Amino acid sequence: MKGIISNYRRSGHRQTPNHIIIVIDSVDKREKAEKLVGKSVSWKTPTGKEITGKVAGAHGNKGAIRAIFERGLPGQAIGTSVDIK
């Protein structure tokens, strides 16, 4: 399953670069997003490295998910695709 990185998890004063908000086209409700909790997420760099994480929960009511990665993703990752297994 493919998803698009939307943004970092943020508040008014700070952002968390290892918490990522991901939008999936086929998921449009919170209930569908909650079924993906615990799945593995991987993002590949342009040089071929792979950074992995896990789906931690739903984000909002429109089906976005929140994934926690083992290390922070760079800003160039926003708008790129990830694989959800």
CORURVEN-V931816 format. One record per pair of residues at least 24 apart in sequence whose C-alpha atoms are under 6 Angstrom apart, sorted by the first residue. I is the first residue (numbers start at 1). J is the second residue. Records with the same first field share a line. If there is no record, write none. Layout:
I: J + J
//
This chain:
1: 83 + 84
2: 82 + 83
3: 81 + 82
4: 79 + 80 + 81
5: 78 + 79 + 80
6: 78
7: 78
17: 72
18: 68 + 69 + 71 + 72
19: 67 + 68
20: 66 + 67
21: 65 + 66
22: 64 + 65
23: 64
27: 63
28: 62 + 63
29: 61 + 62 + 63
30: 61 + 62 + 63
33: 58 + 63
34: 58
39: 85
40: 84 + 85
41: 83 + 84
42: 82 + 83
43: 82
//
